[in-house]
Amino acid sequence: MTTEKVTTADAIINNHTWFSAVPGFVPIPIIDILGISAVQRDMVKQLCKFYDVPYSEQKGKAIVMSFTGSILSRIPGYSVRSVVKSIPVVGWALGGLSLAAFAASSTYAVGQVFKEHLDQGGTLYDLNPENFRAFYRQQFEKGREIFSRKQKETPAEPSDKVDDQPEEKKD
């Protein structure tokens, strides 16, 4: 895979990864999952377009749900977290944060699976989720680490400068 292709595919995945965390904060159970699924399907659609591979909404939805469903079934507390979000303020924040982490991790993993498959010349129609199940889980954990690391990063300290111009490089 060329560096340009990797960069573009990764940009599509990264943009959707962070955007998928947003529906996690929707305080209405089930609507959050629908929003996350829509973001993931859009990512798959954009990756298919980038790789010049035909896309089918029905097939894309089925494959995305086969991956995310396998992870959701392993998270017994998902339904509790989703319902906890209906508790004003505290429940919304705690439930939203945990679901946002799940959404970002899952979206990252789905994106990596599709990037790997499409880069090997595959299509939406010949992707067998069972062949990528272990890779998906590995990428899910990697996505969770990335999301966790980004949460812990602190924003840069505000500058005392009034000037918005960048500093000149010193040799």
BAVEX-63110 format. One record per residue: x, y, z of N, C-alpha, C, O in turn; residue in one letter. Coordinates in pm, whole numbers, plus 32768, in hexadecimal, padded with zeros to 4 digits. Atoms other than C-alpha are relative to their C-alpha. Example, Ala and Ser with C-alpha at 12.3 -4.5 7.8 and 13.67 -1.06 7.14 Angstrom:
8059|7F89|8000|84CE|7E3E|830C|805A|8078|8000|80C2|8076|8042|a
7FAE|7F89|7FFA|8557|7F96|82CA|7FB3|806D|8049|7FE6|80DC|805A|s
! end
This chain:
8055|7F8C|8000|8000|8000|8000|805A|807B|8000|80BB|8081|804B|m
7FAF|7F88|8006|808B|8154|7FA8|7FE9|8056|807B|7F81|804C|80BC|t
800A|7FA9|7F8C|80CC|8254|80B6|7F89|805E|7FF3|7F44|807A|8055|t
8072|7FA6|8017|7FCA|833D|8019|7F7C|7FB9|801E|7F22|7FF3|805A|e
807A|804D|7FE7|7EC0|822C|8025|7FEE|7FE9|8095|7F7F|7FF7|80CA|k
8008|8017|7F70|7F11|81DB|818F|7FD3|807F|8045|7F7B|807C|809B|v
8020|7F80|7FC1|7F01|834A|81EF|7F6E|8025|7FEA|7F2B|804F|8049|t
808A|7FDD|801D|7DB3|8383|8143|7F9F|7FA1|8045|7F3E|7FCE|8082|t
8058|8061|7FBE|7D13|8242|81C3|8002|8017|8097|7F99|8012|80D8|a
7FF7|7FE6|7F70|7D93|828C|8322|7FB8|8080|8026|7F7D|8088|8092|d
8047|7F83|7FE5|7D09|83EE|830E|7F69|7FE7|8004|7F23|801C|805A|a
808F|8021|8001|7BB1|8365|82B4|7FDB|7FB8|8082|7F77|7FD8|80C1|i
801A|804D|7F86|7BC4|826F|83D6|8008|8059|807C|7FB0|8054|80D1|i
7FEF|7FAB|7F8A|7C46|836C|84D3|7F90|8066|800F|7F5E|807B|807D|n
806D|7F9E|7FF8|7B41|8472|847B|7F7F|7FBE|8032|7F3A|7FF6|8087|n
807A|8045|7FD7|7A27|8377|84A2|800C|7FC8|808E|7FA9|7FC2|80D7|h
7FEB|8034|7F79|7AC0|82E3|85DE|7FD9|8069|8067|7F8D|804C|80C3|t
801D|7F97|7F9D|7AAF|842D|8697|7F70|8030|7FF4|7F32|8051|8059|w
8089|7FD5|8012|7961|848D|8602|7F9E|7F9A|803A|7F32|7FC0|8069|f
805A|8068|7FCD|78CA|8340|866E|7FEE|8009|8097|7F8D|7FD5|80CD|s
800D|7FF3|7F6F|7907|8397|87DB|7F8E|805E|8026|7F57|8053|8094|a
8067|7F9C|7FE3|7809|84B4|87C6|7F79|7FC0|8022|7F3D|7FE6|8087|v
8082|803A|7FDD|76CC|83DC|87BB|8000|7FB8|8087|7F95|7FA0|80C0|p
7FF9|803F|7F7D|7747|8333|88F8|7FC7|8059|806E|7F9F|8028|80D7|g
8033|7FA2|7F9C|76D9|846C|89B1|7F6E|8023|7FEC|7F37|8074|8036|f
808F|7FEB|8012|7578|8468|8927|7FBA|7FBE|8077|7FCD|7F46|808E|v
8039|8037|7F85|74A8|843A|8A64|7F8D|7F9D|7FEC|7F52|7F70|804E|p
806F|805B|801A|73A6|835A|89BC|8037|7F77|7FD7|8077|7F6B|7F6E|i
7FCF|8085|8024|73F6|81E4|89C3|7FCC|7FD5|7F76|7F5F|7FFE|7F4E|p
8018|8037|8085|73F5|8133|886F|801F|8068|7F93|805B|8045|7F2D|i
7FE0|7F98|8062|740D|8280|87B3|8097|800D|7FF5|80CC|8026|7F88|i
7F6F|7FF8|8000|757C|8284|8818|803C|7F97|7FA3|8094|7FB5|7F53|d
7FCB|806D|8053|75BE|8132|8774|7FDF|8017|7F6D|8031|7FFA|7F15|i
8024|7FE3|808B|7503|8199|863A|805C|806B|7FC5|8084|8062|7F51|l
7FA5|7F97|802E|75DC|82D0|8621|808C|7FCB|7FE6|80CB|7FEE|7F82|g
7F7B|803C|800F|771D|820C|8651|8004|7FA9|7F82|8063|7FAE|7F34|i
8009|8056|8075|76B0|8110|854B|7FFF|8051|7F7F|803E|802B|7F1C|s
8006|7FAA|8078|7662|8227|8453|808B|8038|7FDF|80B1|803E|7F6A|a
7F79|7FCD|8016|77BF|82BA|8481|8059|7F92|7FC7|80A6|7FAA|7F6A|v
7FAD|806F|8030|7860|8164|844E|7FDD|7FDC|7F6F|8036|7FC1|7F1F|q
8029|801F|808B|7794|8120|8313|8032|806B|7FA0|805C|804C|7F30|r
7FCC|7F95|8055|77F6|8274|8288|8097|7FEE|7FEA|80C8|8007|7F7C|d
7F70|8017|800D|7965|8222|82CC|801B|7F91|7F9A|8071|7F9E|7F44|m
7FEF|8070|805E|7945|80D6|8213|7FE1|8030|7F72|8027|800D|7F13|v
8025|7FCB|8083|7898|8189|80F3|8071|8056|7FC7|8092|804A|7F51|k
7F92|7FAC|802F|79B2|828A|80DE|807C|7FAE|7FDF|80C2|7FCC|7F7E|q
7F8D|8056|801F|7ABC|817C|80ED|7FEA|7FB6|7F7C|8046|7FAA|7F2B|l
801F|8044|807F|7A0D|80BC|7FD5|8012|8061|7F8B|8049|803C|7F23|c
7FF2|7F9B|806A|79FE|81FB|7F07|8095|801D|7FE6|80C0|8025|7F73|k
7F70|7FE5|800E|7B6F|8242|7F4B|8048|7F8F|7FB7|80A0|7FA8|7F65|f
7FC0|8074|8040|7BD1|80E1|7EE1|7FBC|7FDB|7F7D|7FE0|7F77|7F3E|y
8049|8016|807E|7AE3|80F5|7DB6|7FBE|7F76|7FFE|7FCB|7F2A|7F9E|d
8044|8080|7FEF|7A17|7FCC|7E32|7F6B|801E|8010|7F46|807A|8059|v
8090|7FE7|7FF3|789B|7FB7|7E0B|7FD1|7FF1|8091|8002|7F9C|80DB|p
8034|8001|7F79|77D9|7FFC|7F49|7F6A|7FE4|7FFE|7F21|8017|7FA8|y
808E|801C|7FEE|7687|7F72|7FB6|7FDE|8020|8091|801E|7FED|80ED|s
8028|7FDA|7F78|75D9|800C|80E4|7FD9|7F85|8051|7FFE|7F7A|80C6|e
802E|8079|7FBA|753A|7EBF|813F|8076|7FA7|8028|807C|7F78|809A|q
7F8C|8055|7FE4|7680|7DFA|8128|805D|8043|8066|808F|8003|80C2|k
7FAC|7FB6|7FA2|7746|7F0B|81DA|7FC9|7FFB|808D|8013|7FE7|80ED|g
8041|8004|7F7E|764B|7F15|82F5|800E|7F76|8040|802B|7F6B|80B7|k
7FF7|8089|7FCB|764E|7D9A|831C|808C|7FE1|8033|809B|7FA4|809D|a
7F76|801D|7FD6|77C9|7D87|832E|8026|8050|807C|8061|801A|80DA|i
7FE2|7FAC|7F8C|77EB|7EAB|841F|7FBE|7FC7|807C|7FFD|7FBD|80E6|v
8048|8036|7F8C|76E3|7E16|8504|8038|7F79|802D|8032|7F57|80A3|m
7FC7|8081|7FD8|778A|7CC1|84FB|807B|8015|8058|8093|7FC6|80B4|s
7F8B|7FE4|7FAC|78C7|7D5B|858E|7FD7|8040|8084|7FFE|8011|80EE|f
8025|7FB9|7F85|782B|7E4D|8686|7FA8|7FAA|8059|7FB1|7FB2|80D3|t
8056|8059|7FB1|7728|7D4C|86F3|8050|7F9B|804D|802D|7F78|80BE|g
7FAE|8063|7FBA|7838|7C54|874B|8042|803C|807B|8054|7FF8|80E0|s
7FC4|7FBE|7F8D|78DC|7D51|8831|7F95|8024|8066|7FA9|8012|80DE|i
806B|7FDB|7FA3|7793|7DCF|88C5|7FD3|7F8A|8055|7FB5|7F99|80CB|l
802D|8075|7FB6|7736|7C6D|8928|8062|7FDC|8070|803D|7F96|80CE|s
7F9B|801D|7F99|7877|7C5A|89F3|8003|806A|806D|804E|805E|80CE|r
8002|7F94|7F9D|7827|7D97|8AB2|7F79|7FFA|8047|7F1B|803D|801F|i
8081|8012|7FBE|7717|7D2E|8BA5|7FC8|8082|8039|7F4F|808F|8047|p
802F|7F83|7FC5|7705|7E8A|8C39|7FD2|8067|7F9A|7FAB|80D5|7FC1|g
8028|7F9A|8062|76B2|7F35|8AEF|7F74|8034|8019|7F5E|80AD|801E|y
808A|7FD3|7FEF|753C|7F3B|8B2A|7FF2|8052|807F|7FA6|80B2|8083|s
8003|7FB3|7F84|7575|7FB4|8C8F|8039|808B|7FE7|7FFF|80EF|8013|v
7FC3|7F7E|801E|765C|80C9|8C11|7FA2|8057|7FAE|7F95|80CF|7FC7|r
8059|7FB5|8056|7565|812E|8B08|7F8A|8037|8050|7F60|80A9|803A|s
8070|7FD3|7FAD|7449|8143|8C07|8030|8066|8067|7FE7|80C6|8085|v
7FC9|7FA1|7F9F|7527|81F6|8D07|8006|808C|7FC3|7FFA|80F0|800A|v
7FF9|7F7C|8042|7548|830D|8C06|7F7F|804F|800F|7F80|80C9|7FFE|k
807E|7FB8|7FF2|73DB|8362|8C41|7FF6|8049|8087|7F9B|8099|809B|s
7FFC|7FB7|7F81|7433|83DA|8DA2|803D|8089|7FE3|80AC|8091|7FAE|i
7FCE|7F79|801F|745C|8554|8D88|808D|801A|8034|80B2|7FEE|80A1|p
7F78|7FCF|7FE8|75BE|85E4|8D86|8066|7F91|801B|80B4|7F70|7FC1|v
7F9A|8062|7FDC|768C|84D9|8E3C|7FF7|7F83|7FA8|805C|7F56|7F72|v
8012|8078|8052|75FB|83AE|8D85|8021|801B|7F6F|805D|7FC8|7F2B|g
7FE5|7FD9|808B|760F|8464|8C3B|8096|8007|7FE8|80C7|7FD6|7F82|w
7F6F|7FF1|8012|777E|84B6|8C6E|8048|7F79|8008|809A|7F59|7FB2|a
7FBC|8081|7FF0|77EC|835F|8CEE|7FDC|7F9D|7F93|8033|7F5E|7F57|l
802C|805B|8069|771C|8293|8BFD|8033|802C|7F78|805D|7FDB|7F26|g
7FD3|7FCA|8080|7777|8378|8ADE|8094|7FEA|7FE8|80BD|7FC7|7F7A|g
7F70|8012|800E|78EA|8364|8B20|8024|7F6F|7FE1|8077|7F54|7F8B|l
7FE0|808C|801A|78EF|81E8|8B2D|7FD0|7FD4|7F76|8013|7F87|7F32|s
8031|8025|8085|7819|81C9|89F5|8052|8046|7F93|8066|800D|7F27|l
7FAA|7FBA|8060|78EF|82CE|8943|8082|7FB2|7FEA|80B3|7FA7|7F7A|a
7F86|8050|800B|7A23|81FB|898F|7FE7|7F82|7FAE|8038|7F5D|7F5A|a
8024|8076|804E|7974|80C6|8909|7FF1|8025|7F6C|8026|7FDF|7F14|f
801B|7FD7|808A|7904|8180|87CF|8081|801D|7FB5|8093|7FF0|7F43|a
7F82|7FDE|8041|7A5D|820A|8781|8054|7F83|7FE7|808E|7F73|7F7B|a
7FB2|807B|800E|7B06|80BA|87BB|7FC7|7FA7|7F92|8011|7F71|7F40|s
8042|8055|8063|7A09|7FFD|86EB|800E|803A|7F73|8028|7FF0|7F14|s
7FF4|7FC1|8083|7A11|80F8|85CE|808E|7FF4|7FCA|80A2|7FD9|7F54|t
7F73|8010|8027|7B8C|80F0|85C8|8017|7F72|7FCC|8056|7F5E|7F64|y
7FEC|808D|8026|7B85|7F72|85B8|7FBB|7FDE|7F7C|7FF6|7F9D|7F26|a
8048|8018|807E|7A7C|7F64|84A5|804D|803E|7F8C|805D|8000|7F23|v
7FB3|7FBD|8069|7B45|8060|83DC|807F|7FB5|7FDA|80A0|7FA9|7F64|g
7F84|804A|801B|7C86|7F9A|8400|7FE5|7F7E|7FB6|8031|7F58|7F5D|q
8026|807B|8046|7BD8|7E59|8393|7FE5|801D|7F6D|8018|7FD8|7F15|v
8021|7FE0|808B|7B4C|7EFD|825C|807A|8030|7FB3|808A|800E|7F3E|f
7F86|7FD1|8044|7C95|7FAB|820B|8056|7F89|7FD8|8087|7F82|7F68|k
7FAE|8077|801A|7D4F|7E60|8225|7FC3|7FAE|7F8D|800A|7F86|7F30|e
8044|8052|8065|7C4D|7DA5|8153|8000|8044|7F77|801F|8005|7F12|h
8006|7FB9|8080|7C23|7EAE|8047|808B|8014|7FC4|809B|8012|7F49|l
7F78|7FEF|8032|7D99|7EE5|802D|8034|7F80|7FC1|808B|7F84|7F6A|d
7FD8|8080|803A|7DC1|7D73|7FDE|7FB0|7FDF|7F82|7FBB|7F72|7F4B|q
804E|8014|807A|7CD3|7D9E|7EB9|7F76|7FC6|8019|7F30|7FA2|7FBA|g
8083|8036|7FDF|7B9E|7D24|7F70|7F91|8063|7FE3|7FA9|80D8|7FC4|g
8076|7FAC|8014|7A3F|7DAB|7F48|7FA2|7FEF|8078|7FBA|7F9C|80D0|t
8064|800A|7F98|7915|7DDD|8029|7FBB|7F78|7FFB|7F8F|7F43|8061|l
804A|807C|8014|787E|7CA1|7F98|8050|7F81|8022|8016|7F17|8036|y
7FB3|8077|7FDE|79A0|7BB7|7FE3|8042|8008|8089|8096|7FB4|80AB|d
7FCB|7FF5|7F79|79F1|7C2E|8143|7FB4|7F9F|805B|7F3A|7FA9|806B|l
803B|805F|7FA2|79B4|7B11|8235|8028|802B|808C|809C|801D|80B3|n
7FDE|7FCF|7F7A|79A0|7BA2|8395|8048|7F9A|8058|809C|7FBF|80AA|p
7FBE|8067|7FAE|7A0A|7A56|842E|8097|7FFE|7FEA|80E3|7FE2|8047|e
7F70|7FFF|801E|7B5C|7A72|837F|8048|8075|8043|80C2|8072|8051|n
7FC4|7F88|7FC5|7B95|7BC5|8425|7FDE|8012|8093|8002|8078|80CE|f
802F|7FF2|7F76|7AFF|7B85|857E|8075|801C|8060|806D|8079|80B1|r
7F8E|7FEC|7FA5|7C50|7B67|8632|8044|8085|7FE4|806B|80CB|8041|a
7FC4|7F7F|8025|7CDF|7C90|8572|7FAA|8072|8036|7FDF|80D5|8068|f
805C|7F99|7FCE|7BAA|7D5C|85CF|8013|8012|8096|801F|8083|80C6|y
7FEE|7FF6|7F6E|7BD3|7D0B|8742|8085|8042|8023|808D|8094|807F|r
7F7C|7FC3|7FEA|7D44|7D65|8732|7FFC|8096|7FE5|8032|80E5|8033|q
800A|7F72|8024|7CF6|7EB0|8687|7FA3|804B|8060|7FB7|80C1|807B|q
8059|7FC4|7F9C|7BD9|7EF1|877E|8051|8028|807C|8041|8096|80B0|f
7FAC|7FE3|7F8B|7CD3|7EDA|889D|8061|8073|7FE3|8078|80C9|8038|e
7FA5|7F93|8026|7DC6|7FBA|87E2|7FB3|8085|7FFD|7FE6|80EB|802A|k
8054|7F88|8002|7CAC|80B5|87A8|7FE0|8030|808D|7FDE|80A8|80A7|g
801D|7FDC|7F75|7C55|80AA|891A|807A|8044|8040|806C|80A6|8089|r
7F86|7FC4|7FCC|7DC1|80F6|8972|8013|808E|7FCA|8037|80E9|8014|e
7FF2|7F7C|803E|7DCA|8219|887D|7F9D|8062|803E|7FC3|80D1|8062|i
8066|7FA9|7FC7|7C83|82A9|8901|8024|8024|8090|8017|8098|80B9|f
7FDC|7FE9|7F75|7CF7|8282|8A69|8076|8061|800B|8076|80BB|8060|s
7F8B|7FA8|8001|7E45|8329|8A1D|7FD8|808F|7FDD|8008|80EE|801B|r
802D|7F7B|8029|7D98|844D|896E|7FB1|8044|806F|7FBB|80BE|8081|k
804C|7FC8|7F90|7CAF|847C|8A99|805D|8037|806C|803E|809B|80AB|q
7FA4|7FD8|7F95|7DD8|8498|8B84|805A|8075|7FD9|8092|80B8|8030|k
7FAC|7F91|802C|7E93|8595|8AB0|7FC2|8083|802F|7F49|8096|8026|e
8033|7F7E|7FD6|7E76|86F1|8B39|8016|8063|7F8F|8078|8059|7F45|t
7FED|7F9C|8068|7E45|8817|8A53|807B|8054|801E|80A3|8064|8091|p
7F88|7FAD|7FF1|7F73|88F2|8A17|7FE0|8078|8059|7F71|80AD|8057|a
8012|7F8D|7FA8|7FA5|8A05|8B14|7FEB|807C|7FAB|802B|808C|7F43|e
8016|7F87|804D|7F20|8B54|8A9D|807E|8054|7FFB|80CB|805B|805B|p
7F8A|7FB0|8014|8029|8C37|8A15|7FE8|808E|8032|7F78|80C0|8030|s
8009|7F75|7FD4|8072|8D90|8AA1|8007|805F|7F8A|7FF7|80D8|7F9C|d
7FF0|7FAC|8075|80A0|8E10|893F|7F7A|803B|7FD7|7F12|7FFA|7FE1|k
8076|7FBD|8035|7FAA|8F08|88B4|7FFB|7FE7|7F6A|7F90|7FE6|7F2D|v
7FF0|8012|8090|8029|8EC9|8756|7FD6|7F75|7FD6|7FFD|7F13|8016|d
802A|8082|8033|7F85|8DAF|868E|805F|7FC9|7F97|8047|7F5E|7F60|d
7FA3|802A|8066|80AB|8D95|85A1|805A|7F91|8036|8083|7F95|80AA|q
7FA7|806A|7FD1|817E|8C58|85B1|808E|8037|8016|80B9|8097|7FD6|p
7F75|7FD8|7FE9|82DC|8C76|863A|8055|7FDA|7F8A|8038|7F79|7F44|e
7FA3|8022|806B|83F8|8C7A|8544|8056|7F8C|802E|8077|7F81|80A4|e
7FAA|8072|7FE0|84C7|8B3E|8533|808C|8032|801C|80C0|808A|7FD7|k
7F75|7FE2|7FE0|861C|8B54|85D5|8054|7F8B|7FD9|8030|7F1A|7FF8|k
7FA9|806C|802E|8734|8A8A|853D|8058|7FCD|806C|80A8|7F73|8055|d
! end
